[in-house]
Amino acid sequence: MNGRFYWLKLKKDFFKRHDILYLHSLENGNEAVLFYLKLMLESVDHEGELRFNENLPYTPEMLASITDTDIAIVRSSLEQLESLKMVRITDDGTIVIDKVKTMIGSAVDNDNANRQRRYRESQKDAPLRKVTHSVTKNNESKSKSKSKSKRQSKSKRQSIDFFSKKNTFVEPTIEEIYEYCESRHNGINPQNFYDYYSAKGWTLGNSNKQMSDWKAAIRAWETNQKRFNEGD
């Protein structure tokens, strides 16, 4: 059965954040920071919310168990985290970590990932296939007639092959989208981009035209986002 897996995206300056530095400076600060990270990881598949079930919120004892943290550390850390507004506890006992919503990454662990893996593996053999194709093509050319009509027919077939290969589109993975957005520092949410075009079948606009270059679509998304921001 296909499933979705999640990860937490931490910036490289995470441990230089003022709230993390302050929390780290307190007594048992190392344990408090580690407890905070564990809470965030526990909440990634619920968009930053922690609750045992609909009817029962987590107790400090339950949190100590699932995070393998001393109960005294759990209680003191929760107080510090709430006072620093790093977490908030609602009236029904739900623990909410708002920052997690902007730090979640996810992908579907299914045939899409397998298809991408098979494609990458197939590219390893591409040079050999190219050489084999060239040798075969030369041998076939030697046996063909030199007539003008056959040369035109061959040229036409090559043209069709060229455009057929050129229009082949390979759906990107969420990891590839994330890496490209990070490299451009464009502030685009990779998950939103992936979900939007995945739902459209990777077509452009209202034309239902198959996308040929997902990186170009990201750059267009950047331009539209910039115009929207400037309009504000």
C-alpha positions in Angstrom: 0.0 0.0 0.0 1.3 3.5 -0.9 1.9 5.9 1.9 3.3 9.4 2.5 6.4 10.1 4.5 7.3 13.4 6.1 10.4 15.2 7.2 11.3 18.4 9.1 13.2 21.1 7.2 15.6 22.8 9.6 17.6 25.8 8.3 21.4 25.6 9.0 21.1 28.5 11.5 18.4 26.7 13.5 20.6 26.5 16.6 21.4 30.2 16.3 17.8 31.3 16.6 17.4 33.6 19.7 14.8 31.4 21.3 16.9 28.3 20.8 20.0 30.0 22.2 18.0 31.2 25.2 16.5 27.8 25.8 19.9 26.2 25.5 21.3 28.6 28.1 18.9 27.4 30.8 19.4 24.6 33.3 18.9 21.3 31.4 18.9 23.4 28.2 20.4 20.6 26.1 17.5 18.3 27.1 14.9 21.0 26.5 16.1 21.7 23.0 16.2 18.0 22.2 12.7 17.6 23.6 11.5 20.5 21.4 12.9 18.8 18.3 11.2 15.6 19.2 7.9 17.3 19.7 8.2 18.9 16.3 9.0 15.6 14.6 6.0 14.0 16.4 3.7 16.7 14.9 4.9 16.8 11.3 2.1 14.6 10.0 -0.5 16.7 11.8 0.8 20.1 10.7 2.3 21.1 14.0 -0.5 19.8 16.3 0.0 17.2 19.0 -2.9 15.2 20.4 -3.3 11.5 21.4 -6.7 11.3 19.9 -9.9 13.4 19.5 -11.0 12.8 23.0 -7.6 12.7 24.8 -4.8 15.3 24.8 -1.2 14.3 25.6 -0.3 14.4 29.3 3.3 15.2 30.4 3.6 11.5 31.4 2.6 10.4 27.8 5.0 12.9 26.3 7.8 11.6 28.5 7.1 8.1 27.2 6.9 8.9 23.5 10.0 11.2 23.5 12.0 9.1 26.0 12.5 12.2 28.2 12.6 12.5 32.0 9.2 13.6 33.3 10.7 16.5 35.2 12.4 17.8 32.0 9.1 17.5 30.1 7.3 19.6 32.7 9.9 22.3 32.9 10.5 22.4 29.2 6.8 22.7 28.4 6.6 25.7 30.7 9.7 27.4 29.1 8.5 26.6 25.5 5.1 28.1 26.3 6.5 31.2 27.9 8.8 31.7 24.8 5.7 31.2 22.6 7.5 28.3 20.8 4.5 26.2 21.6 1.0 27.0 22.7 -1.6 24.8 24.5 -5.2 25.3 23.5 -8.2 25.1 25.8 -8.8 21.5 24.9 -5.2 20.5 25.7 -3.9 20.4 22.1 -0.2 21.3 21.8 0.4 23.5 18.8 3.8 24.3 17.3 3.0 27.0 14.7 6.5 27.1 13.2 6.2 23.4 12.1 3.7 24.4 9.4 6.4 26.2 7.5 9.0 23.5 8.0 7.1 20.4 6.8 8.3 18.4 3.8 6.5 15.3 2.5 6.4 12.9 -0.5 4.5 9.9 -1.6 6.4 6.7 -1.2 4.8 5.0 -4.1 5.2 4.2 -7.8 6.2 7.8 -8.6 9.4 7.4 -6.6 10.0 4.0 -8.2 9.4 5.5 -11.7 11.9 8.3 -10.9 14.5 5.7 -9.7 14.0 3.6 -12.9 14.5 6.7 -15.0 17.7 7.7 -13.3 19.0 4.1 -13.7 18.1 4.0 -17.3 20.2 7.2 -17.9 23.3 5.4 -16.7 23.1 3.2 -19.8 22.3 6.1 -22.2 25.9 6.5 -23.5 26.1 2.8 -24.4 22.7 2.9 -26.1 23.8 6.0 -28.1 26.9 4.3 -29.4 25.0 1.1 -30.3 22.4 3.2 -32.0 25.1 5.1 -34.0 26.8 1.9 -35.2 23.5 0.3 -36.2 22.5 3.5 -38.0 25.8 3.6 -40.0 25.5 0.0 -41.0 21.9 0.5 -42.2 22.9 3.7 -44.1 25.6 1.7 -46.0 23.0 -0.8 -47.2 20.5 1.9 -48.3 20.1 3.4 -51.7 21.6 6.8 -52.2 18.5 8.0 -54.0 17.1 11.4 -53.0 13.7 10.1 -52.0 15.2 7.7 -49.5 17.4 10.5 -48.0 14.4 12.6 -47.6 12.5 9.8 -45.9 15.3 9.2 -43.5 15.5 12.9 -42.7 11.8 13.0 -42.0 12.0 10.0 -39.6 14.9 11.6 -37.7 13.0 14.9 -37.4 10.0 13.0 -35.9 12.3 11.2 -33.5 13.9 14.4 -32.4 10.6 16.2 -31.5 9.2 13.1 -29.9 12.2 12.9 -27.5 12.2 16.6 -27.0 8.7 16.6 -25.7 9.2 13.7 -23.2 8.3 15.0 -19.7 9.5 13.4 -16.5 7.6 14.3 -13.4 9.9 15.8 -10.7 10.1 14.5 -7.2 9.3 16.8 -4.3 13.0 16.6 -3.3 14.1 17.9 -6.7 11.6 20.8 -6.5 12.8 21.6 -3.0 16.5 21.6 -4.0 15.8 23.8 -7.1 13.8 26.3 -5.0 16.5 26.4 -2.4 19.2 27.0 -5.0 17.2 30.0 -6.3 16.2 31.3 -2.8 12.8 32.2 -4.3 10.7 31.5 -1.2 8.3 29.3 -3.1 6.6 26.5 -1.1 7.8 23.3 -2.9 4.8 21.3 -1.6 2.3 23.8 -2.9 3.9 23.8 -6.3 4.0 20.0 -6.4 0.4 19.5 -5.2 -0.9 22.1 -7.7 0.7 20.7 -10.8 0.3 17.1 -9.8 -3.4 17.7 -9.5 -3.5 19.2 -13.0 -1.6 16.3 -14.4 1.5 18.6 -15.0 -0.3 20.7 -17.7 0.0 24.4 -18.3 -2.6 27.0 -17.6 -6.1 26.2 -19.0 -4.8 24.8 -22.2 -4.2 21.3 -20.9 -0.9 21.4 -22.8 1.7 19.0 -21.3 4.5 20.7 -19.4 7.9 20.2 -20.9 10.1 21.9 -18.4 9.1 22.0 -14.7 12.0 24.3 -13.8 10.7 26.9 -16.3 7.3 26.6 -14.5 9.0 27.3 -11.2 10.6 30.4 -12.7 7.2 31.6 -14.0 5.7 30.9 -10.6 8.5 33.2 -9.1 7.6 36.0 -11.5 3.9 35.7 -10.7 4.6 35.7 -7.0 6.9 38.8 -7.4 4.1 40.7 -9.3 1.6 39.7 -6.6 3.9 41.0 -3.8 4.6 44.2 -5.7 0.9 44.7 -6.2 0.4 44.5 -2.4 
